[in-house]
Amino acid sequence: MGKQSGKLSSGISGSFRRNTHILIILSGCASTTGKILAVKSPEDFSQISSINIQEKASNIPVSEDVKTYFSEKLKQKLYEEEGYLEGKDITIEYRFVQVNKGNRFIRWLIGFGTGKGAIRIEAKFKNTAGDVTSNIQAEGTISGGILGGEFYSAIDKAVSEMIKYIKQYYSKSQ
């Protein structure tokens, strides 16, 4: 009976290990998406060297941690990674139009988009005269990831989409 008990317990622990590895692999499949909705694109491509960033009042409640994280991430990407200067060639005025952190536990437990979190930011690009040259909405979503995924991944995706747009329409002058 001792041997059977040993086999049974090693069979259970082997099965448990295998299932745990599968669970870890599945929960580690991050699922973030992003997109740009261009309400108004610039008529021509501009070369700029500096960008000013201004947050405008949002019509929805937005927690300070989300505001701070978005602002710091955007500045980091623009100024440190992409090499734009802080200045007034273009001013980006942004506001939050959707912030839904979703339910991380539900994303982890059920997955398949259940409990999805999303953020949408409206950004107006203004030239030195104050004219709006373009108007976009950047969106980021999180629908999975390790233990359901961090909502900050959705913010990262929205920032990444904004950076792609800026590089496409407002290239950095040498």
For each residue, the residues with C-beta under 8 A, 3 or more apart:
1: 4 5
2: 5 6
3: 6 7
4: 1 7 8
5: 1 2 8 9
6: 2 3 9 10
7: 3 4 10 11
8: 4 5 11 12
9: 5 6 12 13
10: 6 7 13 14
11: 7 8 14 15
12: 8 9 15 16
13: 9 10 16 17
14: 10 11 17 18
15: 11 12 18 19
16: 12 13 19 20
17: 13 14 20 21
18: 14 15 21 22
19: 15 16 22 23
20: 16 17 23 24
21: 17 18 24 25
22: 18 19 25 26
23: 19 20 26 27
24: 20 21 27 28
25: 21 22 28 29
26: 22 23 29 111
27: 23 24 108 144 145 146 147 148
28: 24 25 145 146
29: 25 26 144 145
30: 144 145 146 149 153
31: 142 143 144 145 149
32: 140 141 142 143 145 149 153 154 156 157
33: 140 141 143 157
34: 138 139 140 141 157 158 160 161
35: 138 139 161
36: 136 137 138 139 161 162 164 165
37: 136 137 138 139
38: 41 134 135 136 165
39: 135 136 137
40: 132 134 135
41: 38 134 169
42: 45 46 125 133 134 169 170
43: 133
44:
45: 42 169 170 171
46: 42 89 90 127 133 169 170 171
47: 170 171 172 173
48: 51 84 89 90 170 171 172 173
49: 84 85 87 89 172 173
50: 84 85 86 87 88 89 90
51: 48 78 84 85 86 87 89 90 91 92 166 170
52: 86 87 88 90 91 92
53: 71 74 75 78 91 92 94
54: 91 92 93 94
55: 67 71 93 94 95
56: 93 94 95
57: 95
58: 61 62 95 96 97
59: 95 97
60: 96 97 98 99
61: 58 99
62: 58 66 67 96 99
63: 66 67 99
64: 67 68
65: 68 69
66: 62 63 69 70 96 99 119 151 155
67: 55 62 63 64 70 71 96
68: 64 65 71 72
69: 65 66 72 73 152 155
70: 66 67 73 74 96 119 121 155 158 159
71: 53 55 67 68 74 75
72: 68 69 75 76
73: 69 70 76 77 155 156 159
74: 53 70 71 77 78 159 162
75: 53 71 72 78 79 80
76: 72 73 79 80 81
77: 73 74 80 81 82 159 160 163
78: 51 53 74 75 81 82 84 163 166
79: 75 76 82 83 84 85 86
80: 75 76 77
81: 76 77 78
82: 77 78 79 163 166 167 172
83: 79 172
84: 48 49 50 51 78 79 172
85: 49 50 51 79
86: 50 51 52 79
87: 49 50 51 52
88: 50 52 91 128
89: 46 48 49 50 51 127 128
90: 46 48 50 51 52 125 126 127 133 170
91: 51 52 53 54 88 125 126
92: 51 52 53 54 123 124 125 126
93: 54 55 56 123 124 126
94: 53 54 55 56 121 122 123 124
95: 55 56 57 58 59 121 122
96: 58 60 62 66 67 70 99 119 120 121 122
97: 58 59 60 120 121 122 137
98: 60 118 119 120 139
99: 60 61 62 63 66 96 118 119 120
100: 117 118 119
101: 104 117 151
102: 106 107 115 116 117 118 142 143 151
103: 106 107 115 148
104: 101 107 108 115 117 147 148 149 150 151
105: 108 109 115 148
106: 102 103 109 110 114 115 148
107: 102 103 104 110 111 114 115 116 117 142 143 144 145 148 149
108: 27 104 105 111 144 147 148 149
109: 105 106 115 148
110: 106 107 114 115
111: 26 107 108 114 143 144
112: 143
113: 116 143
114: 106 107 110 111 143
115: 102 103 104 105 106 107 109 110 143 148
116: 102 107 113 141 142 143
117: 100 101 102 104 107 141 142 143 149 151 154
118: 98 99 100 102 139 140 141 142 154
119: 66 70 96 98 99 100 139 140 141 151 154 155 158
120: 96 97 98 99 137 138 139 158
121: 70 94 95 96 97 137 138 139 158 162
122: 94 95 96 97 135 136 137
123: 92 93 94 135 136 137 138 162
124: 92 93 94 132 134 135
125: 42 90 91 92 132 133 134 135 136 169 170
126: 90 91 92 93 130 131 132 133
127: 46 89 90 130 131 133
128: 88 89
129:
130: 126 127
131: 126 127
132: 40 124 125 126 135
133: 42 43 46 90 125 126 127
134: 38 40 41 42 124 125 169
135: 38 39 40 122 123 124 125 132
136: 36 37 38 39 122 123 125 162 165
137: 36 37 39 97 120 121 122 123
138: 34 35 36 37 120 121 123 158 159 161 162 165
139: 34 35 36 37 98 118 119 120 121 158 161
140: 32 33 34 118 119 153 154 155 156 157 158 159 160 161
141: 32 33 34 116 117 118 119 154 157
142: 31 32 102 107 116 117 118 145 149 150 151 153 154 157
143: 31 32 33 102 107 111 112 113 114 115 116 117 149
144: 27 29 30 31 107 108 111 148 149
145: 27 28 29 30 31 32 107 142 148 149 150 153
146: 27 28 30 149
147: 27 104 108
148: 27 103 104 105 106 107 108 109 115 144 145
149: 30 31 32 104 107 108 117 142 143 144 145 146 153
150: 104 142 145 153
151: 66 101 102 104 117 119 142 154 155
152: 69 155 156
153: 30 32 140 142 145 149 150 156 157
154: 32 117 118 119 140 141 142 151 157 158
155: 66 69 70 73 119 140 151 152 158 159
156: 32 73 140 152 153 159 160
157: 32 33 34 140 141 142 153 154 160 161
158: 34 70 119 120 121 138 139 140 154 155 161 162
159: 70 73 74 77 138 140 155 156 162 163
160: 34 77 140 156 157 163 164
161: 34 35 36 138 139 140 157 158 164 165
162: 36 74 121 123 136 138 158 159 165 166
163: 77 78 82 159 160 166 167
164: 36 160 161 167 168
165: 36 38 136 138 161 162 168 169
166: 51 78 82 162 163 169 170
167: 82 163 164 170 171 172
168: 164 165 171
169: 41 42 45 46 125 134 165 166
170: 42 45 46 47 48 51 90 125 166 167
171: 45 46 47 48 167 168
172: 47 48 49 82 83 84 167
173: 47 48 49
174:
